[in-house]
Amino acid sequence: MRFLLFGGSGQVGTEFRALSMPHHVEVVAPDRDALDLTDPEMLENVIADGSWSAVINAAAYTAVDRAESEEEKAFEVNGTAPTRLAAATCRFGIPLVHISTDYVFDGRKGAPYVEADAPGPLNAYGRSKLAGERAVAAGNPRHVILRTAWVYSPHGHNFVRTILRLAAERDRLTIVADQRGCPTAAQDVAGACLSVALRCASNPKDAAYGLYHFAGGGEATWHEFARAIVEVANLSHRVEVVPIRTVDYPTLAKRPADTRLDCGAIMREIGVKPRSWRQALEDTIDRLFSNKDMP
């Protein structure tokens, strides 16, 4: 099997490349110089030339606040590129695994979202990701879309690394406590992508295609998440983590208040079970410290 991975230098892509692969699986992850997703001709050529068993799209524009002023750029990466990718993979009957986000929801449901719930993004980033979802679903019937949330890892820009950096500099952190979601380790998202890709490649005609939610088990507010990060890190000095309201921490992009994801479908249909976000956090921080990969 040959898998083509887009976004190999991002959080999920980096973790995907680090996974232990079955001996019969080859992963090709071209960098941005070798493959520009926004270049239609280049994209078409790469898809056509590879005899790919599956394509995994982990590439995305993820700067939520900056997307408010760069909406065209966000849509180019998150909406237009997946449109082209879906069309190209469809022409060759290649299964496509595409990563999306909880920010396609408005956060007003008051309960965990299931796949059938109507989306209603509050910001440009969410709108661009929803456009990508719809393009993938319409453009290639052999697709699996994985919505995930609050992704973090030992590398890149993410909430865990930011909190560790700030905690090393300060004795007091103020963190929003009225936004709730499912913290998710990029390593776990990568593992889910691999499980899905293997299943699709093994039985491309009858795989369990469609839209699924995959996020860390359990739930937390950003404040609870930050407090857990500080506790797990066991820092040399005491850091107070103080809860604040969203209105006390204005951002360019409006955030949904509650984007918990129900992951029952992926467990039933594909057999992928998320692990506890707290357990995943402990593993991630241990890896981060072990590699001396501090922010």
N, C-alpha and C positions, 0 to 999 in steps of 0.2 A: 504494500500500500504506500501511496505517496500523498502526503498532506501538504497543501499550500497554506501558509500562515501569513496573514496581513497584520501589521501592528506588532511585529516581533520584538520591538524595543520598548513597548509600553509595559505596564504592570502585568496584565494578563499574559501578553505575548512572551515576556521574559520568563514568567513562571511556566508557561506551556513548553518553552524550549528546554527548561530544566527538568521536566518530568522524565521519569524512566519509561521509555517507549518499548512496546513489544518488538522483538527482534526483526519482524517483517515490516516495520513501519519506518518510513523516512519522512522527515519534516524539512521542508524548504521554507525559509523565512527571509525573503529578499529585503534589504534595507531600502530606505526612501530614495537613495540614489539609483538603485537598480530597478525600482518599481514605484512610480508616482501614481497613486490611486486616482488622482484627478486627471490623468492623461488617458483618454479612452483608447487610443491606439496601443499604447504600451500595455494597458490592462488586458485588452483583447489578445494580444500576442502571447502574454504570459499564460493566460488561461488555455489558449489553443495549443501551446507547445508542450504541455507538461504531463499529459495522461494522468491527471489528478484523481485520486480516489475520493477526496473531499477537500473543500476549501473552508478555512476558518477565518472569519473577519473579526479581529480584535482591534482594528484601527478605529480611532474616533477622535473627534475634537471634544475635549472634556473640560475646558475652562468655562465653568458655568457662568460666572459673572462677566468675563470678557466677551462671551457670546452675545450679550446684550448690545454691544457696540460692533460686534463682528458677526452678525447673524448670517450674512451672505457666506462668509468663510465656514461657519459652523454647518450650514446647509450643504455646502459643497462636499465636505468630508463626511458628514453624518447622513445626508440624504441623497445627493446626486451620485456619489461614488458607490454606495450600495445598490442604487438603481442599475448602474452599469455592470456591477459585479453580478447581480442577480441575472441580468440578461445574458451575460457571457457564460456563466456556469450553466444556465438553462439550455443554451444551445448545444452543450456537450453532455447533458444529462448528469452533471456533477452536483452532488449534495453540497449545500451551503449552510454553514453554522455561523450565525450572526449574533453579536452581543448587543443588547439594548439596556435600558435603564428604568428604574422605578420612577424617575422624574417625568415619565409620560403621564403620570396621574396627578390630580389636583390635591390629593391628601385629605379630602373631605368625607371620605366614606365612613371613617370611624371604626373600621375593622380591616383585617388583612385583605389585600386585593387578590382576586383570582383572575385568571387569564381572560375570562369573558367580560370583566368589568370595563366600562367605557373609559377610555383615556381622556384626559383634559389637561394637558401641560400648562404650567403657569409661567414658563420662561422660554427664551429662545433655544436654549440647549435642549430642553424637553421636546419642543416642537420639531427641532431638527432630527432628534432621535426617533420620534414617532414617524416622521416622513421616511426615514430609513427602514423602519419596521414594515411599513405599508408597501414600500417599493420591493423589498425582499419577498414578502408574502405574495405580491402580485406577479413578480417577475420570474420566480422559480418555484414550482410546486414542491421540489425536493429541498425544502428549507427547514431548519430548526432555528428559531429565535429564542435566545435566552435573555430574559430580563433579570438584571441583578441590581445590587444596591451598595452604596457606601463602601466601595472597594478600597482595600489597603494592602500593602506589601512591605517588605524590607527595603524597597528601592522606589525611586520616583517621587512624585509629589502626592502626598496623601495625608489624611487626618492623623494617623498614628505617628508618622514622622514629624509632622508639625507640632503635635502636642509634646513629643519628647524633646524637640528643640526648644520650645517655649519653657517647658518645665526645667530644663537645664539652666535657663536664664532668669527665671522668676520664681517667687515663692507663692504667687497667687494667680490663678487663671480664672477668667469668667467665660462660661460656656453656655450656649443656648440649651435650655431644658424643656422647650415645648415643641420640638420637632422629633418625631419618632420614626425609627426605621430598623433595618436589619444589617448591621455591620457584616461585611463579607471579605474573607481573605482572597486575594487574587489567585493564590495557589489552588484554592478550592474551585474557583471559576474555571481555571485552566483544566483541572481534573475533570470537571463536568463536560467541558468542551471536548476533551479527548474521548470520554466515554460515549458521547453523542456521535462524534465523528467516526469512531470505530464501528458503532452500530449501523450508522448510515452507509458506510463503505462496505460493510459485510453483506448488507441486504438493501441495496439502493432502491429497489422497486417498492418494497413494502415496509420501509423504516417508519418509526413513529414520528412523522414530520409534524410540524406545527409550532405553536407558541407556548413557551414554558417559563415559569418563574423559578429562579434559582438564587438563593441568598443564604446567608448564615442563619443557623438555627437559633430561634429566640428573637428578642427585640431589645432595643435600648433607645434612649434619647442621646443626643450628642453629649450632654452633660454626663450621663451614666457611662457612655463609651469612654469619654476623656478620663473620668475617675478610675475606670478599670485599667486604662493604659498606665496611669501613674502608679496604681497599686501593683500591677504586674511587673513594671519596670524596677520597682523597689529602689528608688533613687536614694542618694546619700543624704538628701535634705528633704524636709517636709514641704509638700506643695499643696496648698488649699485650692480645691476646684469648686468654684462658686457658681450656682445656677443663675441664669438670667433669661429674660424673655426675648423672643425674636425681635420685638419692637425696639429692644435696647441694643440690638446689634444689626443695624441696617446694612443691607447688601444691594448691589446693583440688580441682581436677579432675585425674584421672589421665589422662596422655597416652600414646597408643600409641607404641611404640618405632620402628616402621618402616611408614610408610604410603605408600611409593612407588607410583605409579599407572602402569600400562601403558596407553599412549594409542594403541595400534595400531588399535583398532576405529574410532575417529573419523577416523583418517587414511585407512583403507580405505573406510569407508562414506560419509563426508561430504567427505573431501578437505581436512580442517583439520589442519595440521601445526604442532605447538608449536615455538616457537623456544627456543634454549638459554636456561636461566635466567640464566646469567652475562651473555649479551648483553642480555637484557631488563632485568637489574639495572643495567647500565651506562646504558642508555637512560633508565630511570626516575630514576636519580640525576642524570643530566645535565638532565633536565626539571625536577627538583626545584630544583637549584641555579640553573638559568636563570631560573626563575620567582621566585627568592628566597623559595621556599615552605619554608623550613627549619622543622623541628619547634620 
